[in-house]
Amino acid sequence: MEPKVKSAPMKVIIVGGVAGGASCAARLRRLDEKAEILMVERGPYVSYANCGLPYYIGGSIENESSLLVATEQMFRSVFAIDCRTNCEAIGISAEKKTIELKNHLTGEVTTEKYDKLVLSPGAAPIRPPLPGIDIPGIFSVRTVPDARNIREWLDRNMLNTGMNEYGGTNIIAKPKNAVVVGGGFIGLEMVENLVHRGLTVTLIEKLNQVMPPLDLEMARIAKQYMEKHGVKVELNDGVAGFRQAKEGTLEVLTESGKVYPAEVVILAIGVKPETALAKMAGLEIGKRGGIRVDEQMRTSHTDIFAVGDAVEVKDFVTGEWNLIPLAGPANRQGRIVADVLCGRNSRYRGTQGTSICKLFDAAIAQTGVSEKTLKGLGERDYEKIYTYPNSHAGYYPGAKMLIIKTLFRKSDGKLLGAQVLGEDGVPKRIDSFSMAIQMGCTIYDLEESELCYAPPYGSAKDPVNFAGMVAGNVLHGDMPICHWDSIENSFLLDVRNPQELEVESVKGSVNIPLPQLRSRLGELPRDREIHVFCRSAQRSYYATRILLQNGFKARNISGGMLSRSHSAVGPVAVASLMTTQDKK
């Protein structure tokens, strides 16, 4: 009997050494001690926390080394992985299964063969070819060197004098004004951290809202909250160019003709997938511009996989292809590829877009699908509710109002999405909603969820339970609802106390305080639908139950005056929502 010939170890080359690539490399080694693994990263660092870059710039993270989750030497010594930094993949032949690598320190170009190739190139910051965009002082935020350059620029009190190529002098006083272009995650995080550095900050956003993943009425709260903290927010205006001003300062020019002075400008316009290598290899690119992969992160070529910000993913709720550049999904995708390479049947479920952004003392979080996405898909089988519970028991000091929007199917109650804003308790609630969506839960499951309770942390009816109970009342028919943008010429019944109307009232509404309602039913019409409201929709829920059981047609306006304050029909001042305890 002939002896068995041992097969050569599998050789895997991983392009990109940050979230997805590093996660894949480390897990692959844990699963296969014999595999030959080569990981290349064109930058000087691997496995760094790019999500922490704004906080390093702002000073919350003091040492640059804290951003380095793992090092090149660690991958070599602990995982026995051939890890090469400052090494860029510049060419791929899918047919020959080879890749060309360039060492940026020596200029040497080498060719490596692979059995399996994993692409994790990430996404590059959008830097449009605007006039003056290369003037010193204009930065993007993607890598540790980017953050270092911005921090050094802010730390510098004075540069040498002399004329520069733009006709100005090189005298730059300590920065006082900053402009952030783009109101997404990085933009808002940079706004906060620049304010912490003592700068006066202007945020310019071309869209009609900040935080595009949020629905517009929720984004209005975030905008007003920033303005409360001294940030000037300019919406519906794009940047047209930049120019050098006196004494080395910058001027940011907008499409509307406005001019904003600045000593530093941060470009946070967004990112686009790095697909040059994929195109070189002839891989399929999706309609959204990312690399198309299947559930096992395999590209259109059987021996090439792709993970992270460069790939298109299936939206977990809608099943639509999307680009969602988040570190958590990238890490999970890297692990899945390692599993698949080792013969395991791991599959990626899709991305929910679960995310959170710190904004001064508050947090802005969302998971699942937004209402505007549902509308864009032509979806009609959904309902929404607004709730404003306390973050923990109201009798325990420090309770803050949470602002929660919950989306669910009308037909079966399946939870579709949630958005949570507030100064306390936001992460706990968004994670609960996220897990519920992941498990295919309904709003009835939210009602029954057993969540931890102690006065400093929650309530006996947690805000997540409360959202489920309110939604359950809607679907059971116990509380028909409507919204401020659809009341038209209906009969409006305000059941607040008279003194509350002195603060704010709704024109054309009839006021009957809740304690008087049963004795004054004769004042209400029976031939018209009555839309009832109070401050937060709790008393108006009680009123709606009274009316329905007395033969009236009635609906509760979801969220009451609080939802009106940040709806399209409401007043402008909404910043106090995230700082006011909810007193019903």
N, C-alpha and C positions, 0 to 999 in steps of 0.2 A: 504494500500500500504506500503510495507516494505521500510524503509529508505535506501538510498544508502550508501553502505560501502565505506568509503574513502580508496583509494589505498595508500600503503606506498610510501613515496618518493623514487625516483630512487637513488640507491647508485652507484656512479661512482668512481673507483679507477684509478688514473693516476700515472704511474711509470715513473719518470723523470721530473724534475722541471725546465728545461732550456727553450729553444725556443718553441718547439712544445707543450710540456706538460704544461708549464705555460700559453701559449696562449689559449690552450683548456680549462684549469681550469677557467681562468678569464672570457672568453666568455660564458662558460656554466653557470656560476653564473649569468651573466647579463641576460641570456635567461630564466633561471629557478631558481627562488628564493628558491624553496623548495628542490631541489636536495641535496642529501648528497654527498659531494665531499671530497675525501681524496687524496692528492697529496704527494708522497714520493720522496725524492731525496737522494741518497746515499752520496753525497758530503755535505759540510757545508753550501752551498749557493744555492738559487734558483734564476732563472731568471737573470743570470748574462750575461754580454756582452763578450762572449768568443772571438768574433771577434776583441775585443779591447786589448786582452792580449799582442800581440807583441808591441803595442804602450805604454802599461804600463811598459813593460820591457825596452823599449827604452827611457822612460822618457817623452814622449809627453803627456801622461796621468799621472799626478803626484800622485793622491790619489787612493788607491785601492778601496775605497768606491764608486768612480765614475763608477766602472764597474758593480755595483749592481743596476740593473734596478728596482727590487722589492725585498722585504725581506720576510722572513718567517712570521714575525709579521704583515706585510702589508696584506698578503694573509689571515691571521686569522682575523684581525680587520676590514679590508675594504670589503673583499669578503666572510667572514664567511666560509672559506675553512680550513679544517683540514690539515695543511701543516706540514710535518715532514722532517726535514733535518737529515743527518747522519743516514738515514733509508733506508736499501737496501732490495729490493724484491729478495728473494732467492729461491722461489718455487711457482709454479702455478699448479692448478688443473682445467683445463678447464671444466671437467665433473662436478666437485662439485662447480665450480665458486667460488673458494677460492684462496687466495694468502698468502704466508708466508712472514712476514716482520721481519728483524733483526735490532734492534737498536744498532748501532755501539758504542754508548757511554756507554750503560749498558750491552750489550750482550744479552738482552732479545729478544726472538723470539715469535711473536704472529701470529695468523691466522685471516684474515679478509675475510668476504664474500662480493661479489660484484654482481651487476646486469649487469653492463657494465665495461669493463676493457680497458684502453688506454695505450699502450706501447709507450714510447718515450725515449728509453735508449741511443740514440745517437750512435756515432761511436768512437772506441778507436784508439789512435795512434798506428801505426804499430811499434813494437819494436822487431826486429828479434833477435834470440838467438846467437848473435855474440860473439866471445871471448872478454872479458873485457867490455861488455856493461854495467855492473853494477858498474864500477869505478866511484867514485864521480866526478861530473863535466859534466856528460852526462845527458841531460834533454830532455823530451818531453814537448809539450805545448798543454794542453787541458783545464785545470781548473785554477781558481784563485790561489789556492795554488801552482800549477806548476809555474805560472808567478812570484809569490812572492819568491819562492825558487831560481829562476834564477836571479831575480833582487838582492836579498840578496847576492847571490854568486858573482855577478859582483861588488857589492858595497864593498865587503869585501877586505881589503888591505892585510891582513895577517892572517893565521891560526896558531894555536899552533904548535910548533915543535914536532917531535917524529916520530917513524916508523909507517907506516900503513901496512895493511894486504897485500898490493901488493909489499912490499919491498922498497918503496920509502919513502921520508920524507913528512911531512904534511906542509912544508913551501910552500905556494903558493903566489907568487907575484901578484900584481894587474894585472888582465887579460889584455893581449896584443893581443893575437891571438884567433880567433874563427873559428870553422868549422861548417857549416850548411849542413846537409845531406838531400837532397831532394829539388827540384826546383819548387815545386808547390806554391800555395798561401801563406801558412804559411812560407815556406822556404824563399820566396822572401821578405815577410814582416819582417821576422827575420833578414835577411841580412841587409836591410836598417836600422833597429833599432839598430843592433849591431855596424854598422858603425857610427851611431849617438852617440853611447857610446864611440867612439874613438878606437874601435878594428879594427885590420886588419882581414878581413873576406875572407875565402875560401868557395865556394859553390861546393859541390860534387853531381852530378846527374848521375844516371845510364843510363838514356835515352840519346838520341842524341839531346835533346833540354830542355830548361826550359819551364815552364808553359805549361804542356801537353794539356790543352784545345785549345791552339792556334795552327794554322798551322805552320809548320816548318819555313817558310820564315819570318813569323811575329815574331816568337820566337827568330830568329837570331838578330833582332833589340833589343829586351829586353836584351839578353846576352851581346851585345856590349855596351849597355847603362850602365849595371852594371860594366863592365870592365872600362868604362870611369870614373866611380866613385870609382875606386880603388879595386873593388872586383875581386878576382881570381875565374874564373868559370871553373870547370873541368867536361866535359861531357863524356859520354860513359865509365864511370868508377864507379863501386860500392864499397861500404865500406866492407872490409873483417874482420875488428876487431879493437880493441883499446888496448893500453897498457900504463902503467904508465911510465913516463919519469923522468928525473932529477927534483928535487925540486918540486915535486908534479904536474908537468904539464902532459898533455896527448899527446899521439901520435895517429893519425888516420891512419890506414893502409888500402890501397885500393887494389882491385883485380888486378890492373895492377902492383902492387909492390911499388907504391909511398907512402911516409910517410909525413903527415902534422902535425906540432906541434899546440897545442891549449891549452888554459886554460879553455875553455868552448866549449862544443859540443851540438848543437841542432839537435835533430832527427825530421825531418819533411818529413818522407818517405811517409806518406799517412795515411789513416784511413781505418778501416774495421768495418762493421756494428756489433753492439752488439746484437747478436741473441740468446744468451744462454736461456733467458726466453721464447722466442718464440718457440725454439726447445723443451723446457721442456713442453710447452703447446700443442705440436704437431701441430704447425702452419706450413703452407706451406712456404718454403724458395725458392726464385727464383734462376735462373741460375747464376745471378750476385752475389749471396751471401746475399742478403737482404730479409727482410720479404715481402712476396707477398701480395699486397692489391688491392682492386678494386678502382673505381672512388670516392667512399665515404670513402676511407681509412679503409674499413673493411677487416680484415684478412680472412683466410679460416674458421675461427670460427665466427659465426654470432654475438656473444656478445663481441668479442675482436677486437679492432681497433689498428692501429699502425701509427705513424707519425715520420717525421724527418729523420735524417741521417741513421737510421736503416732500412728504407724501400726502396724497389725498386720502381722507378717511371717510367711512360711512358714519353719518350722524346716527347715533344710537336710537333716537326717537323717531326720526322721519325716514331713515334709510337713504337719504340723499347724500351725494358726495360733497365733501366740504374740506376747507383748509382750516385747521384749528391748531395753531402752534403753541402747545403747552408741554411743559417738562414732564408732568406725570404720565400722560399717554406715551410720550417718547420713551420713557424708561420701561414701561410695560411692553411696548412693541419690541424693544431690544431683547428683553427676556424671552418673548415669544419666539423670535427668530432663533435664539440659542436653543430653545426647546426643539424647534422643528429640525434644526441641523443635527440634533442628537436623536432624531426619530420619534419625538413625542408629538402628539396630535393637539398642540396648543393652537388656539385661535383668538383673534382679536375681536372683541364684541362690538366695537365702534366707540366713538367719542361723544360724551355728553356735553363737553365744554364746561365742566365744573371749574369755576375759577373764583378768586377773591382778590380784591385790591385794597390795600390799606390807604386811607386818605385822611391824614391828620389823626384825629381821635376816632374816626369812623372806619367801617369796612363796607365794601360793596361786593356782593357776591351773587352768582347765578349758576344755575344748572339746568340741563335739559333744553327745551326749545322755548323761544320767545314768541310773544303774540305776533310781532311783525313777521317773523318767519312763517308762522302758520297762515297768516293772511297772504303772504307772498306765494304760498303753495296752493292757495285757494281753499284752504281747510275751513269748514264751517262747523264741524262737530267738536266744538270746544267751548268752555266757559272759563271765566276768570273771576277771582275774588281778591279783595284787598282787606288785609287784617292788620291791626296795629296793637299787638299785645306788648306787655312789658317783658323785658329780657329775663327777669326773675321775679320772685314774689314781691308785690308792690310794697308790702310792709317792711321788707328788708332794705336798708339804705342802698342807694346807688342804682336802683332800677331805671333802665332807659327804654324808651319806646323802640320797638322793632317795626320796620315797614316791610310787609311781606305781600308779594303778588304771587298767587298760585294759579296755575293753568292745568286744566284737566278735561278729559272727554265728557261730553254730555251723555253719550250713549251708554258707556259702561263705567265711568268714573276713573278711568286710568289716569294716573298722574303723568303730566307731560312736561312741566317745567316749574321753576320757582326762582324768584329774585328776592333777595333779602338785603336790606340796608339798615344800618344802625351803629351805635357806639358801644354796644355790649352784646355778647352772645350770638353774633352773626355766624362764626365758623361752625359752631355746634349745630345750628339749624340747617345751614346749607348742606352740611355733610349728611344730615338725616334725610333731607329731601333727595340728595344725590343717590344714596344707597337705595332709597325707596324706588326711584326711577330705574336703577340698575336691576332691581329684582322684579320689575314689572308690577309694582304695587298700585293699588287704587287709593282714592281718597278715603275709602272705608278702612283701608289698612292703616292710614295715618290716624284715624280716630282711635284705633285699637292698639297703636304702638305703645309699648311700655318703655318710657324714657325716664332717665334718672331725675330725681327731684330732691332738692334741699333748698331752703329759702335763698341762699346766696347764688344759686345756679339756675333755678328754673321755678316752675309752678306745678301744682298738681295736674293742671291741664297745660302741658307744655305748648308753646306757640305752634309747634308742628301738629300736635293733637288738635289744637284749636282750629288751625287751617282745615284739617280734615273734617272736623265737626261742622264748621260753617259750610264747607263744600257739600257735605252730606245733607245738610238741611236744604240746600239748593236743589240737589238732585231728587230728594224725597218729596219735593213740593211743599215742604214746610215753610220755606222762605224763598219765594220767587224774587229774583233780583233784576236790577237794571243798572245802567251806568250813566254817568253825567253826560257823556257824549251822545246819548240816545234818548234823552227825556223829552225833547222837542216841546210841544205845547201841553204836556200832561199836567194834571192837578198835583201840585207839590205840597206835601204836608211836612212841616217842621215840628218835631216833637221835643225840641230842646226847651230849656227854661228861658223865660223872657230876658234875663240878664245876659245870657249867652248871645242873644241877637244884637245886643249893644256892641259886641266885639265884631261880629260879622253876620250878615244876613244874606238871603237869596231873594232877589227881586221876584215878586209875584207869588211867593209861597205863603201858605196859611199856617200860622203858629197855633198849635194846641199842645201844651206840655203833656207828656206821657201820663202823669197822674190824673189829668182831667179828661183823658180821651174817652173813657167808657161813658161818661156822663154827657159828652158833647158829640156823640156819633151823629145826631140829627143835623149837624152843621156840614156834614160831608156828602158829596154826590155819590149816588149809587149807579149812575149811568156812565161814569168815567173811571178809568183806572187811576188809582191814587199811588203816587210815588213818594215814599216816606224816607226821611233822613233825620239824622241827629249828628253828633260830633263824629263818632267812630262806627256807626251802624249797629251798635248793640241795643240801645233803647228803641231805635226804629225797627229792629227785629221783633222786639216785644210788641210794638205797635202794629206791625204787619200781622202778627199772629191774632191779635185782637180783631183787626179789621176782617181778615179772612174768615174767622169763625162767626162773624156777624153779617156775613153775606156780601161784603165789599170785595171789589177787585183791587188788589194792592200788590205793590212790589217794593222791596227794600233797595235803596240806592247803595250799592256796595261801597263800603269805606266811608260813607257819609261825608261830612265837611272835610275830613282829613284827605280823602282821595280827591275831592274837588280842588284842594289846595295845590295839587301837583298835576292835575289833569289839564288838558288843552283849554278847557273853559274856565279854569280857576285863576285865582290871583297869582302874582309873581312870587311873593315872599313865601318860601317853603323851607328855608334852611333850619328853622326851629324844630321841624319834625324829628330830626335825629338827635335832638338834645332835650326834648320835653318828655317828662314822664306822663304816661297816658292815664288821665283821671277821668273815669267814666261817671 
